[in-house]
């Protein structure tokens, strides 16, 4: 799978089932401080529009320490707000 963004990691794993991959991925992510906050099941979602696709999962893995650092960074918060069309939060006084 070709991923054109630099902030994502994608892997295609052949020869094993989705549950086996999931059972190995979750503890590996947890070992590095990540937790799964959300999960998308595209196969189930596509069934809602009568479309078929192979089963796979899209875990929303997040690292709380990294998130805390990002939220506390006024420049990053301003960029995120601008991307969403929200007013930028002014930097905190030093």
PyMOL Python script that loads the backbone (N, CA, C, O; Angstrom):
from pymol import cmd

cmd.read_pdbstr("""\
ATOM      1  N   UNK A   1       0.850  -1.189   0.000  1.00  0.00           N
ATOM      2  CA  UNK A   1       0.000   0.000   0.000  1.00  0.00           C
ATOM      3  C   UNK A   1       0.886   1.240   0.000  1.00  0.00           C
ATOM      4  O   UNK A   1       1.799   1.347   0.819  1.00  0.00           O
ATOM      5  N   UNK A   2       0.632   2.159  -0.893  1.00  0.00           N
ATOM      6  CA  UNK A   2       1.415   3.385  -0.984  1.00  0.00           C
ATOM      7  C   UNK A   2       0.734   4.478  -0.172  1.00  0.00           C
ATOM      8  O   UNK A   2      -0.415   4.837  -0.434  1.00  0.00           O
ATOM      9  N   UNK A   3       1.443   4.996   0.803  1.00  0.00           N
ATOM     10  CA  UNK A   3       0.919   6.085   1.625  1.00  0.00           C
ATOM     11  C   UNK A   3       1.718   7.328   1.281  1.00  0.00           C
ATOM     12  O   UNK A   3       2.943   7.332   1.405  1.00  0.00           O
ATOM     13  N   UNK A   4       1.041   8.380   0.851  1.00  0.00           N
ATOM     14  CA  UNK A   4       1.745   9.570   0.392  1.00  0.00           C
ATOM     15  C   UNK A   4       1.944  10.615   1.483  1.00  0.00           C
ATOM     16  O   UNK A   4       2.523  11.669   1.220  1.00  0.00           O
ATOM     17  N   UNK A   5       1.479  10.347   2.697  1.00  0.00           N
ATOM     18  CA  UNK A   5       1.688  11.291   3.786  1.00  0.00           C
ATOM     19  C   UNK A   5       2.805  10.781   4.682  1.00  0.00           C
ATOM     20  O   UNK A   5       3.008   9.572   4.800  1.00  0.00           O
ATOM     21  N   UNK A   6       3.524  11.691   5.309  1.00  0.00           N
ATOM     22  CA  UNK A   6       4.663  11.295   6.134  1.00  0.00           C
ATOM     23  C   UNK A   6       4.286  11.051   7.585  1.00  0.00           C
ATOM     24  O   UNK A   6       5.126  10.589   8.357  1.00  0.00           O
ATOM     25  N   UNK A   7       3.068  11.341   7.982  1.00  0.00           N
ATOM     26  CA  UNK A   7       2.680  11.183   9.380  1.00  0.00           C
ATOM     27  C   UNK A   7       1.894   9.903   9.630  1.00  0.00           C
ATOM     28  O   UNK A   7       1.346   9.726  10.718  1.00  0.00           O
ATOM     29  N   UNK A   8       1.826   9.016   8.657  1.00  0.00           N
ATOM     30  CA  UNK A   8       1.074   7.771   8.809  1.00  0.00           C
ATOM     31  C   UNK A   8       1.997   6.577   8.601  1.00  0.00           C
ATOM     32  O   UNK A   8       2.999   6.658   7.891  1.00  0.00           O
ATOM     33  N   UNK A   9       1.638   5.483   9.228  1.00  0.00           N
ATOM     34  CA  UNK A   9       2.349   4.228   9.029  1.00  0.00           C
ATOM     35  C   UNK A   9       1.331   3.217   8.512  1.00  0.00           C
ATOM     36  O   UNK A   9       0.288   3.010   9.133  1.00  0.00           O
ATOM     37  N   UNK A  10       1.626   2.601   7.399  1.00  0.00           N
ATOM     38  CA  UNK A  10       0.723   1.601   6.834  1.00  0.00           C
ATOM     39  C   UNK A  10       1.515   0.334   6.544  1.00  0.00           C
ATOM     40  O   UNK A  10       2.639   0.385   6.045  1.00  0.00           O
ATOM     41  N   UNK A  11       0.916  -0.787   6.860  1.00  0.00           N
ATOM     42  CA  UNK A  11       1.533  -2.077   6.582  1.00  0.00           C
ATOM     43  C   UNK A  11       0.462  -3.031   6.062  1.00  0.00           C
ATOM     44  O   UNK A  11      -0.652  -3.077   6.583  1.00  0.00           O
ATOM     45  N   UNK A  12       0.815  -3.782   5.038  1.00  0.00           N
ATOM     46  CA  UNK A  12      -0.043  -4.850   4.558  1.00  0.00           C
ATOM     47  C   UNK A  12       0.608  -6.152   4.986  1.00  0.00           C
ATOM     48  O   UNK A  12       1.769  -6.406   4.666  1.00  0.00           O
ATOM     49  N   UNK A  13      -0.136  -6.979   5.710  1.00  0.00           N
ATOM     50  CA  UNK A  13       0.400  -8.229   6.242  1.00  0.00           C
ATOM     51  C   UNK A  13      -0.359  -9.375   5.586  1.00  0.00           C
ATOM     52  O   UNK A  13      -1.585  -9.448   5.661  1.00  0.00           O
ATOM     53  N   UNK A  14       0.379 -10.255   4.951  1.00  0.00           N
ATOM     54  CA  UNK A  14      -0.214 -11.384   4.239  1.00  0.00           C
ATOM     55  C   UNK A  14      -0.022 -12.665   5.043  1.00  0.00           C
ATOM     56  O   UNK A  14       0.932 -12.784   5.812  1.00  0.00           O
ATOM     57  N   UNK A  15      -0.924 -13.614   4.867  1.00  0.00           N
ATOM     58  CA  UNK A  15      -0.741 -14.947   5.418  1.00  0.00           C
ATOM     59  C   UNK A  15      -1.212 -15.149   6.841  1.00  0.00           C
ATOM     60  O   UNK A  15      -0.922 -16.187   7.436  1.00  0.00           O
ATOM     61  N   UNK A  16      -1.924 -14.200   7.401  1.00  0.00           N
ATOM     62  CA  UNK A  16      -2.469 -14.359   8.747  1.00  0.00           C
ATOM     63  C   UNK A  16      -3.811 -13.648   8.819  1.00  0.00           C
ATOM     64  O   UNK A  16      -4.113 -12.798   7.982  1.00  0.00           O
ATOM     65  N   UNK A  17      -4.597 -13.987   9.794  1.00  0.00           N
ATOM     66  CA  UNK A  17      -5.914 -13.377   9.925  1.00  0.00           C
ATOM     67  C   UNK A  17      -5.870 -12.037  10.637  1.00  0.00           C
ATOM     68  O   UNK A  17      -4.908 -11.713  11.332  1.00  0.00           O
ATOM     69  N   UNK A  18      -6.927 -11.271  10.449  1.00  0.00           N
ATOM     70  CA  UNK A  18      -7.006  -9.938  11.033  1.00  0.00           C
ATOM     71  C   UNK A  18      -6.966  -9.985  12.561  1.00  0.00           C
ATOM     72  O   UNK A  18      -6.389  -9.099  13.193  1.00  0.00           O
ATOM     73  N   UNK A  19      -7.571 -11.005  13.152  1.00  0.00           N
ATOM     74  CA  UNK A  19      -7.574 -11.101  14.610  1.00  0.00           C
ATOM     75  C   UNK A  19      -6.177 -11.363  15.160  1.00  0.00           C
ATOM     76  O   UNK A  19      -5.816 -10.829  16.209  1.00  0.00           O
ATOM     77  N   UNK A  20      -5.385 -12.181  14.462  1.00  0.00           N
ATOM     78  CA  UNK A  20      -4.014 -12.453  14.897  1.00  0.00           C
ATOM     79  C   UNK A  20      -3.152 -11.197  14.805  1.00  0.00           C
ATOM     80  O   UNK A  20      -2.351 -10.923  15.698  1.00  0.00           O
ATOM     81  N   UNK A  21      -3.317 -10.445  13.735  1.00  0.00           N
ATOM     82  CA  UNK A  21      -2.566  -9.192  13.586  1.00  0.00           C
ATOM     83  C   UNK A  21      -2.967  -8.216  14.686  1.00  0.00           C
ATOM     84  O   UNK A  21      -2.112  -7.585  15.308  1.00  0.00           O
ATOM     85  N   UNK A  22      -4.259  -8.097  14.918  1.00  0.00           N
ATOM     86  CA  UNK A  22      -4.768  -7.203  15.954  1.00  0.00           C
ATOM     87  C   UNK A  22      -4.238  -7.603  17.331  1.00  0.00           C
ATOM     88  O   UNK A  22      -3.861  -6.744  18.128  1.00  0.00           O
ATOM     89  N   UNK A  23      -4.209  -8.903  17.609  1.00  0.00           N
ATOM     90  CA  UNK A  23      -3.736  -9.396  18.910  1.00  0.00           C
ATOM     91  C   UNK A  23      -2.260  -9.085  19.126  1.00  0.00           C
ATOM     92  O   UNK A  23      -1.828  -8.929  20.267  1.00  0.00           O
ATOM     93  N   UNK A  24      -1.487  -8.995  18.063  1.00  0.00           N
ATOM     94  CA  UNK A  24      -0.079  -8.636  18.190  1.00  0.00           C
ATOM     95  C   UNK A  24       0.156  -7.136  18.191  1.00  0.00           C
ATOM     96  O   UNK A  24       1.068  -6.646  18.856  1.00  0.00           O
ATOM     97  N   UNK A  25      -0.664  -6.407  17.449  1.00  0.00           N
ATOM     98  CA  UNK A  25      -0.457  -4.963  17.307  1.00  0.00           C
ATOM     99  C   UNK A  25      -0.809  -4.190  18.572  1.00  0.00           C
ATOM    100  O   UNK A  25      -0.080  -3.273  18.953  1.00  0.00           O
ATOM    101  N   UNK A  26      -1.892  -4.534  19.218  1.00  0.00           N
ATOM    102  CA  UNK A  26      -2.323  -3.784  20.402  1.00  0.00           C
ATOM    103  C   UNK A  26      -1.291  -3.793  21.528  1.00  0.00           C
ATOM    104  O   UNK A  26      -0.982  -2.730  22.065  1.00  0.00           O
ATOM    105  N   UNK A  27      -0.743  -4.962  21.908  1.00  0.00           N
ATOM    106  CA  UNK A  27       0.282  -4.933  22.956  1.00  0.00           C
ATOM    107  C   UNK A  27       1.551  -4.201  22.514  1.00  0.00           C
ATOM    108  O   UNK A  27       2.208  -3.551  23.328  1.00  0.00           O
ATOM    109  N   UNK A  28       1.897  -4.305  21.230  1.00  0.00           N
ATOM    110  CA  UNK A  28       3.080  -3.600  20.731  1.00  0.00           C
ATOM    111  C   UNK A  28       2.878  -2.091  20.821  1.00  0.00           C
ATOM    112  O   UNK A  28       3.791  -1.368  21.219  1.00  0.00           O
ATOM    113  N   UNK A  29       1.704  -1.614  20.459  1.00  0.00           N
ATOM    114  CA  UNK A  29       1.405  -0.186  20.577  1.00  0.00           C
ATOM    115  C   UNK A  29       1.423   0.246  22.042  1.00  0.00           C
ATOM    116  O   UNK A  29       1.978   1.293  22.373  1.00  0.00           O
ATOM    117  N   UNK A  30       0.819  -0.554  22.915  1.00  0.00           N
ATOM    118  CA  UNK A  30       0.786  -0.227  24.346  1.00  0.00           C
ATOM    119  C   UNK A  30       2.193  -0.163  24.921  1.00  0.00           C
ATOM    120  O   UNK A  30       2.478   0.683  25.768  1.00  0.00           O
ATOM    121  N   UNK A  31       3.069  -1.042  24.474  1.00  0.00           N
ATOM    122  CA  UNK A  31       4.459  -1.048  24.944  1.00  0.00           C
ATOM    123  C   UNK A  31       5.148   0.291  24.660  1.00  0.00           C
ATOM    124  O   UNK A  31       6.042   0.703  25.398  1.00  0.00           O
ATOM    125  N   UNK A  32       4.733   0.953  23.603  1.00  0.00           N
ATOM    126  CA  UNK A  32       5.326   2.239  23.222  1.00  0.00           C
ATOM    127  C   UNK A  32       4.482   3.432  23.676  1.00  0.00           C
ATOM    128  O   UNK A  32       4.691   4.551  23.209  1.00  0.00           O
ATOM    129  N   UNK A  33       3.536   3.200  24.579  1.00  0.00           N
ATOM    130  CA  UNK A  33       2.764   4.291  25.157  1.00  0.00           C
ATOM    131  C   UNK A  33       1.515   4.689  24.393  1.00  0.00           C
ATOM    132  O   UNK A  33       0.921   5.727  24.685  1.00  0.00           O
ATOM    133  N   UNK A  34       1.109   3.889  23.427  1.00  0.00           N
ATOM    134  CA  UNK A  34      -0.070   4.216  22.631  1.00  0.00           C
ATOM    135  C   UNK A  34      -1.286   3.449  23.123  1.00  0.00           C
ATOM    136  O   UNK A  34      -1.174   2.320  23.601  1.00  0.00           O
ATOM    137  N   UNK A  35      -2.429   4.067  23.002  1.00  0.00           N
ATOM    138  CA  UNK A  35      -3.695   3.418  23.283  1.00  0.00           C
ATOM    139  C   UNK A  35      -4.607   3.579  22.085  1.00  0.00           C
ATOM    140  O   UNK A  35      -4.426   4.492  21.280  1.00  0.00           O
ATOM    141  N   UNK A  36      -5.582   2.701  21.964  1.00  0.00           N
ATOM    142  CA  UNK A  36      -6.553   2.770  20.871  1.00  0.00           C
ATOM    143  C   UNK A  36      -7.770   3.527  21.388  1.00  0.00           C
ATOM    144  O   UNK A  36      -8.499   3.025  22.244  1.00  0.00           O
ATOM    145  N   UNK A  37      -7.991   4.733  20.869  1.00  0.00           N
ATOM    146  CA  UNK A  37      -9.120   5.556  21.305  1.00  0.00           C
ATOM    147  C   UNK A  37     -10.363   5.334  20.459  1.00  0.00           C
ATOM    148  O   UNK A  37     -11.484   5.547  20.919  1.00  0.00           O
ATOM    149  N   UNK A  38     -10.159   4.908  19.234  1.00  0.00           N
ATOM    150  CA  UNK A  38     -11.285   4.690  18.321  1.00  0.00           C
ATOM    151  C   UNK A  38     -10.881   3.618  17.324  1.00  0.00           C
ATOM    152  O   UNK A  38      -9.695   3.346  17.139  1.00  0.00           O
ATOM    153  N   UNK A  39     -11.858   3.020  16.693  1.00  0.00           N
ATOM    154  CA  UNK A  39     -11.567   2.007  15.689  1.00  0.00           C
ATOM    155  C   UNK A  39     -12.624   2.085  14.596  1.00  0.00           C
ATOM    156  O   UNK A  39     -13.816   2.208  14.875  1.00  0.00           O
ATOM    157  N   UNK A  40     -12.177   2.014  13.371  1.00  0.00           N
ATOM    158  CA  UNK A  40     -13.085   2.037  12.230  1.00  0.00           C
ATOM    159  C   UNK A  40     -13.095   0.644  11.612  1.00  0.00           C
ATOM    160  O   UNK A  40     -12.042   0.039  11.409  1.00  0.00           O
ATOM    161  N   UNK A  41     -14.270   0.149  11.320  1.00  0.00           N
ATOM    162  CA  UNK A  41     -14.436  -1.135  10.639  1.00  0.00           C
ATOM    163  C   UNK A  41     -15.029  -0.833   9.262  1.00  0.00           C
ATOM    164  O   UNK A  41     -16.249  -0.810   9.105  1.00  0.00           O
ATOM    165  N   UNK A  42     -14.166  -0.599   8.257  1.00  0.00           N
ATOM    166  CA  UNK A  42     -14.673  -0.220   6.936  1.00  0.00           C
ATOM    167  C   UNK A  42     -15.625  -1.244   6.324  1.00  0.00           C
ATOM    168  O   UNK A  42     -16.569  -0.863   5.632  1.00  0.00           O
ATOM    169  N   UNK A  43     -15.397  -2.529   6.564  1.00  0.00           N
ATOM    170  CA  UNK A  43     -16.281  -3.557   6.003  1.00  0.00           C
ATOM    171  C   UNK A  43     -17.703  -3.370   6.520  1.00  0.00           C
ATOM    172  O   UNK A  43     -18.657  -3.420   5.743  1.00  0.00           O
ATOM    173  N   UNK A  44     -17.854  -3.153   7.834  1.00  0.00           N
ATOM    174  CA  UNK A  44     -19.184  -2.941   8.420  1.00  0.00           C
ATOM    175  C   UNK A  44     -19.808  -1.644   7.909  1.00  0.00           C
ATOM    176  O   UNK A  44     -21.010  -1.585   7.653  1.00  0.00           O
ATOM    177  N   UNK A  45     -18.990  -0.617   7.764  1.00  0.00           N
ATOM    178  CA  UNK A  45     -19.491   0.668   7.274  1.00  0.00           C
ATOM    179  C   UNK A  45     -19.987   0.543   5.837  1.00  0.00           C
ATOM    180  O   UNK A  45     -21.037   1.087   5.495  1.00  0.00           O
ATOM    181  N   UNK A  46     -19.249  -0.164   5.000  1.00  0.00           N
ATOM    182  CA  UNK A  46     -19.641  -0.319   3.597  1.00  0.00           C
ATOM    183  C   UNK A  46     -20.908  -1.153   3.448  1.00  0.00           C
ATOM    184  O   UNK A  46     -21.658  -0.962   2.491  1.00  0.00           O
ATOM    185  N   UNK A  47     -21.160  -2.075   4.378  1.00  0.00           N
ATOM    186  CA  UNK A  47     -22.395  -2.861   4.319  1.00  0.00           C
ATOM    187  C   UNK A  47     -23.621  -1.960   4.404  1.00  0.00           C
ATOM    188  O   UNK A  47     -24.678  -2.299   3.871  1.00  0.00           O
ATOM    189  N   UNK A  48     -23.488  -0.814   5.070  1.00  0.00           N
ATOM    190  CA  UNK A  48     -24.608   0.117   5.211  1.00  0.00           C
ATOM    191  C   UNK A  48     -25.048   0.679   3.867  1.00  0.00           C
ATOM    192  O   UNK A  48     -26.191   1.109   3.711  1.00  0.00           O
ATOM    193  N   UNK A  49     -24.136   0.677   2.895  1.00  0.00           N
ATOM    194  CA  UNK A  49     -24.482   1.162   1.555  1.00  0.00           C
ATOM    195  C   UNK A  49     -24.459   0.013   0.544  1.00  0.00           C
ATOM    196  O   UNK A  49     -24.292   0.228  -0.657  1.00  0.00           O
ATOM    197  N   UNK A  50     -24.630  -1.209   1.052  1.00  0.00           N
ATOM    198  CA  UNK A  50     -24.675  -2.425   0.225  1.00  0.00           C
ATOM    199  C   UNK A  50     -23.424  -2.629  -0.615  1.00  0.00           C
ATOM    200  O   UNK A  50     -23.500  -3.161  -1.723  1.00  0.00           O
ATOM    201  N   UNK A  51     -22.278  -2.214  -0.100  1.00  0.00           N
ATOM    202  CA  UNK A  51     -21.005  -2.426  -0.791  1.00  0.00           C
ATOM    203  C   UNK A  51     -20.195  -3.466  -0.023  1.00  0.00           C
ATOM    204  O   UNK A  51     -20.261  -3.539   1.204  1.00  0.00           O
ATOM    205  N   UNK A  52     -19.440  -4.256  -0.752  1.00  0.00           N
ATOM    206  CA  UNK A  52     -18.604  -5.286  -0.138  1.00  0.00           C
ATOM    207  C   UNK A  52     -17.138  -4.887  -0.227  1.00  0.00           C
ATOM    208  O   UNK A  52     -16.701  -4.292  -1.212  1.00  0.00           O
ATOM    209  N   UNK A  53     -16.396  -5.218   0.802  1.00  0.00           N
ATOM    210  CA  UNK A  53     -14.949  -5.026   0.783  1.00  0.00           C
ATOM    211  C   UNK A  53     -14.327  -6.005   1.759  1.00  0.00           C
ATOM    212  O   UNK A  53     -14.998  -6.479   2.676  1.00  0.00           O
ATOM    213  N   UNK A  54     -13.045  -6.313   1.571  1.00  0.00           N
ATOM    214  CA  UNK A  54     -12.386  -7.227   2.503  1.00  0.00           C
ATOM    215  C   UNK A  54     -12.352  -6.637   3.912  1.00  0.00           C
ATOM    216  O   UNK A  54     -12.377  -5.420   4.092  1.00  0.00           O
ATOM    217  N   UNK A  55     -12.296  -7.511   4.891  1.00  0.00           N
ATOM    218  CA  UNK A  55     -12.250  -7.045   6.272  1.00  0.00           C
ATOM    219  C   UNK A  55     -10.901  -6.465   6.639  1.00  0.00           C
ATOM    220  O   UNK A  55      -9.864  -7.057   6.339  1.00  0.00           O
ATOM    221  N   UNK A  56     -10.906  -5.343   7.269  1.00  0.00           N
ATOM    222  CA  UNK A  56      -9.717  -4.769   7.886  1.00  0.00           C
ATOM    223  C   UNK A  56     -10.155  -3.774   8.940  1.00  0.00           C
ATOM    224  O   UNK A  56     -11.313  -3.360   8.971  1.00  0.00           O
ATOM    225  N   UNK A  57      -9.235  -3.394   9.796  1.00  0.00           N
ATOM    226  CA  UNK A  57      -9.539  -2.451  10.871  1.00  0.00           C
ATOM    227  C   UNK A  57      -8.610  -1.256  10.766  1.00  0.00           C
ATOM    228  O   UNK A  57      -7.461  -1.375  10.338  1.00  0.00           O
ATOM    229  N   UNK A  58      -9.123  -0.119  11.159  1.00  0.00           N
ATOM    230  CA  UNK A  58      -8.327   1.102  11.196  1.00  0.00           C
ATOM    231  C   UNK A  58      -8.331   1.576  12.647  1.00  0.00           C
ATOM    232  O   UNK A  58      -9.285   2.219  13.084  1.00  0.00           O
ATOM    233  N   UNK A  59      -7.268   1.261  13.399  1.00  0.00           N
ATOM    234  CA  UNK A  59      -7.233   1.698  14.795  1.00  0.00           C
ATOM    235  C   UNK A  59      -6.787   3.153  14.898  1.00  0.00           C
ATOM    236  O   UNK A  59      -5.872   3.580  14.194  1.00  0.00           O
ATOM    237  N   UNK A  60      -7.426   3.896  15.761  1.00  0.00           N
ATOM    238  CA  UNK A  60      -7.019   5.273  16.040  1.00  0.00           C
ATOM    239  C   UNK A  60      -6.097   5.264  17.245  1.00  0.00           C
ATOM    240  O   UNK A  60      -6.540   5.471  18.375  1.00  0.00           O
ATOM    241  N   UNK A  61      -4.811   5.023  17.005  1.00  0.00           N
ATOM    242  CA  UNK A  61      -3.831   4.924  18.091  1.00  0.00           C
ATOM    243  C   UNK A  61      -3.309   6.312  18.450  1.00  0.00           C
ATOM    244  O   UNK A  61      -2.950   7.102  17.577  1.00  0.00           O
ATOM    245  N   UNK A  62      -3.275   6.591  19.742  1.00  0.00           N
ATOM    246  CA  UNK A  62      -2.791   7.888  20.225  1.00  0.00           C
ATOM    247  C   UNK A  62      -1.849   7.681  21.399  1.00  0.00           C
ATOM    248  O   UNK A  62      -1.973   6.718  22.156  1.00  0.00           O
ATOM    249  N   UNK A  63      -0.908   8.600  21.535  1.00  0.00           N
ATOM    250  CA  UNK A  63       0.027   8.589  22.650  1.00  0.00           C
ATOM    251  C   UNK A  63      -0.311   9.788  23.528  1.00  0.00           C
ATOM    252  O   UNK A  63      -0.117  10.927  23.103  1.00  0.00           O
ATOM    253  N   UNK A  64      -0.813   9.562  24.747  1.00  0.00           N
ATOM    254  CA  UNK A  64      -1.251  10.673  25.599  1.00  0.00           C
ATOM    255  C   UNK A  64      -0.153  11.694  25.897  1.00  0.00           C
ATOM    256  O   UNK A  64      -0.428  12.893  25.939  1.00  0.00           O
ATOM    257  N   UNK A  65       1.079  11.243  26.102  1.00  0.00           N
ATOM    258  CA  UNK A  65       2.172  12.178  26.393  1.00  0.00           C
ATOM    259  C   UNK A  65       2.418  13.103  25.209  1.00  0.00           C
ATOM    260  O   UNK A  65       2.581  14.311  25.381  1.00  0.00           O
ATOM    261  N   UNK A  66       2.445  12.537  24.016  1.00  0.00           N
ATOM    262  CA  UNK A  66       2.644  13.364  22.824  1.00  0.00           C
ATOM    263  C   UNK A  66       1.466  14.309  22.618  1.00  0.00           C
ATOM    264  O   UNK A  66       1.657  15.463  22.234  1.00  0.00           O
ATOM    265  N   UNK A  67       0.250  13.828  22.869  1.00  0.00           N
ATOM    266  CA  UNK A  67      -0.936  14.677  22.732  1.00  0.00           C
ATOM    267  C   UNK A  67      -0.880  15.836  23.718  1.00  0.00           C
ATOM    268  O   UNK A  67      -1.213  16.967  23.366  1.00  0.00           O
ATOM    269  N   UNK A  68      -0.463  15.563  24.943  1.00  0.00           N
ATOM    270  CA  UNK A  68      -0.364  16.617  25.959  1.00  0.00           C
ATOM    271  C   UNK A  68       0.638  17.684  25.535  1.00  0.00           C
ATOM    272  O   UNK A  68       0.382  18.879  25.687  1.00  0.00           O
ATOM    273  N   UNK A  69       1.775  17.253  25.005  1.00  0.00           N
ATOM    274  CA  UNK A  69       2.779  18.210  24.533  1.00  0.00           C
ATOM    275  C   UNK A  69       2.237  19.048  23.380  1.00  0.00           C
ATOM    276  O   UNK A  69       2.470  20.256  23.323  1.00  0.00           O
ATOM    277  N   UNK A  70       1.519  18.414  22.469  1.00  0.00           N
ATOM    278  CA  UNK A  70       0.977  19.143  21.318  1.00  0.00           C
ATOM    279  C   UNK A  70      -0.086  20.145  21.745  1.00  0.00           C
ATOM    280  O   UNK A  70      -0.105  21.275  21.259  1.00  0.00           O
ATOM    281  N   UNK A  71      -0.969  19.737  22.650  1.00  0.00           N
ATOM    282  CA  UNK A  71      -2.029  20.635  23.109  1.00  0.00           C
ATOM    283  C   UNK A  71      -1.447  21.833  23.842  1.00  0.00           C
ATOM    284  O   UNK A  71      -1.990  22.935  23.762  1.00  0.00           O
ATOM    285  N   UNK A  72      -0.350  21.626  24.553  1.00  0.00           N
ATOM    286  CA  UNK A  72       0.281  22.713  25.289  1.00  0.00           C
ATOM    287  C   UNK A  72       1.132  23.633  24.433  1.00  0.00           C
ATOM    288  O   UNK A  72       1.621  24.650  24.926  1.00  0.00           O
ATOM    289  N   UNK A  73       1.320  23.301  23.168  1.00  0.00           N
ATOM    290  CA  UNK A  73       2.146  24.101  22.276  1.00  0.00           C
ATOM    291  C   UNK A  73       1.243  25.080  21.522  1.00  0.00           C
ATOM    292  O   UNK A  73       0.471  24.680  20.651  1.00  0.00           O
ATOM    293  N   UNK A  74       1.348  26.353  21.861  1.00  0.00           N
ATOM    294  CA  UNK A  74       0.461  27.369  21.278  1.00  0.00           C
ATOM    295  C   UNK A  74       0.566  27.432  19.754  1.00  0.00           C
ATOM    296  O   UNK A  74      -0.438  27.649  19.076  1.00  0.00           O
ATOM    297  N   UNK A  75       1.765  27.246  19.211  1.00  0.00           N
ATOM    298  CA  UNK A  75       1.920  27.299  17.757  1.00  0.00           C
ATOM    299  C   UNK A  75       1.182  26.145  17.091  1.00  0.00           C
ATOM    300  O   UNK A  75       0.510  26.340  16.079  1.00  0.00           O
ATOM    301  N   UNK A  76       1.303  24.941  17.653  1.00  0.00           N
ATOM    302  CA  UNK A  76       0.595  23.799  17.076  1.00  0.00           C
ATOM    303  C   UNK A  76      -0.907  23.950  17.216  1.00  0.00           C
ATOM    304  O   UNK A  76      -1.653  23.591  16.305  1.00  0.00           O
ATOM    305  N   UNK A  77      -1.363  24.477  18.347  1.00  0.00           N
ATOM    306  CA  UNK A  77      -2.790  24.686  18.559  1.00  0.00           C
ATOM    307  C   UNK A  77      -3.329  25.699  17.552  1.00  0.00           C
ATOM    308  O   UNK A  77      -4.433  25.532  17.036  1.00  0.00           O
ATOM    309  N   UNK A  78      -2.559  26.744  17.273  1.00  0.00           N
ATOM    310  CA  UNK A  78      -2.982  27.750  16.296  1.00  0.00           C
ATOM    311  C   UNK A  78      -3.083  27.133  14.904  1.00  0.00           C
ATOM    312  O   UNK A  78      -4.018  27.434  14.162  1.00  0.00           O
ATOM    313  N   UNK A  79      -2.135  26.278  14.546  1.00  0.00           N
ATOM    314  CA  UNK A  79      -2.169  25.619  13.239  1.00  0.00           C
ATOM    315  C   UNK A  79      -3.388  24.708  13.153  1.00  0.00           C
ATOM    316  O   UNK A  79      -4.101  24.723  12.149  1.00  0.00           O
ATOM    317  N   UNK A  80      -3.634  23.914  14.199  1.00  0.00           N
ATOM    318  CA  UNK A  80      -4.795  23.019  14.192  1.00  0.00           C
ATOM    319  C   UNK A  80      -6.087  23.821  14.078  1.00  0.00           C
ATOM    320  O   UNK A  80      -7.000  23.426  13.352  1.00  0.00           O
ATOM    321  N   UNK A  81      -6.171  24.937  14.784  1.00  0.00           N
ATOM    322  CA  UNK A  81      -7.360  25.776  14.708  1.00  0.00           C
ATOM    323  C   UNK A  81      -7.549  26.351  13.317  1.00  0.00           C
ATOM    324  O   UNK A  81      -8.670  26.410  12.812  1.00  0.00           O
ATOM    325  N   UNK A  82      -6.448  26.779  12.692  1.00  0.00           N
ATOM    326  CA  UNK A  82      -6.530  27.339  11.348  1.00  0.00           C
ATOM    327  C   UNK A  82      -6.986  26.279  10.351  1.00  0.00           C
ATOM    328  O   UNK A  82      -7.761  26.572   9.440  1.00  0.00           O
ATOM    329  N   UNK A  83      -6.510  25.057  10.522  1.00  0.00           N
ATOM    330  CA  UNK A  83      -6.906  23.977   9.624  1.00  0.00           C
ATOM    331  C   UNK A  83      -8.401  23.718   9.742  1.00  0.00           C
ATOM    332  O   UNK A  83      -9.070  23.445   8.746  1.00  0.00           O
ATOM    333  N   UNK A  84      -8.923  23.803  10.965  1.00  0.00           N
ATOM    334  CA  UNK A  84     -10.348  23.562  11.191  1.00  0.00           C
ATOM    335  C   UNK A  84     -11.193  24.812  10.956  1.00  0.00           C
ATOM    336  O   UNK A  84     -12.420  24.743  11.026  1.00  0.00           O
ATOM    337  N   UNK A  85     -10.564  25.945  10.680  1.00  0.00           N
ATOM    338  CA  UNK A  85     -11.303  27.178  10.479  1.00  0.00           C
ATOM    339  C   UNK A  85     -11.707  27.842  11.784  1.00  0.00           C
ATOM    340  O   UNK A  85     -12.630  28.656  11.810  1.00  0.00           O
ATOM    341  N   UNK A  86     -11.016  27.496  12.875  1.00  0.00           N
ATOM    342  CA  UNK A  86     -11.320  28.083  14.178  1.00  0.00           C
ATOM    343  C   UNK A  86     -10.387  29.254  14.443  1.00  0.00           C
ATOM    344  O   UNK A  86      -9.306  29.324  13.859  1.00  0.00           O
ATOM    345  N   UNK A  87     -10.785  30.170  15.311  1.00  0.00           N
ATOM    346  CA  UNK A  87      -9.865  31.255  15.648  1.00  0.00           C
ATOM    347  C   UNK A  87      -8.662  30.705  16.402  1.00  0.00           C
ATOM    348  O   UNK A  87      -8.803  29.806  17.232  1.00  0.00           O
ATOM    349  N   UNK A  88      -7.491  31.239  16.117  1.00  0.00           N
ATOM    350  CA  UNK A  88      -6.263  30.797  16.784  1.00  0.00           C
ATOM    351  C   UNK A  88      -6.238  31.294  18.216  1.00  0.00           C
ATOM    352  O   UNK A  88      -6.640  32.423  18.498  1.00  0.00           O
ATOM    353  N   UNK A  89      -5.767  30.454  19.116  1.00  0.00           N
ATOM    354  CA  UNK A  89      -5.604  30.832  20.518  1.00  0.00           C
ATOM    355  C   UNK A  89      -4.297  31.607  20.637  1.00  0.00           C
ATOM    356  O   UNK A  89      -3.267  31.137  20.154  1.00  0.00           O
ATOM    357  N   UNK A  90      -4.312  32.778  21.265  1.00  0.00           N
ATOM    358  CA  UNK A  90      -3.062  33.532  21.391  1.00  0.00           C
ATOM    359  C   UNK A  90      -2.079  32.779  22.282  1.00  0.00           C
ATOM    360  O   UNK A  90      -2.497  32.085  23.209  1.00  0.00           O
ATOM    361  N   UNK A  91      -0.760  32.906  22.012  1.00  0.00           N
ATOM    362  CA  UNK A  91       0.236  32.250  22.860  1.00  0.00           C
ATOM    363  C   UNK A  91       0.121  32.731  24.302  1.00  0.00           C
ATOM    364  O   UNK A  91      -0.207  33.890  24.559  1.00  0.00           O
ATOM    365  N   UNK A  92       0.394  31.827  25.237  1.00  0.00           N
ATOM    366  CA  UNK A  92       0.359  32.175  26.658  1.00  0.00           C
ATOM    367  C   UNK A  92       1.491  33.135  26.979  1.00  0.00           C
ATOM    368  O   UNK A  92       2.570  33.061  26.391  1.00  0.00           O
ATOM    369  N   UNK A  93       1.235  34.032  27.913  1.00  0.00           N
ATOM    370  CA  UNK A  93       2.266  34.985  28.334  1.00  0.00           C
ATOM    371  C   UNK A  93       3.404  34.238  29.013  1.00  0.00           C
ATOM    372  O   UNK A  93       3.174  33.289  29.763  1.00  0.00           O
ATOM    373  N   UNK A  94       4.633  34.671  28.744  1.00  0.00           N
ATOM    374  CA  UNK A  94       5.808  33.991  29.323  1.00  0.00           C
ATOM    375  C   UNK A  94       6.052  34.407  30.740  1.00  0.00           C
ATOM    376  O   UNK A  94       6.997  33.930  31.369  1.00  0.00           O
TER     377      UNK A  94
END
""", "prot")
cmd.dss("prot")
cmd.show_as("cartoon", "prot")
cmd.util.cbc("prot")
cmd.orient("prot")
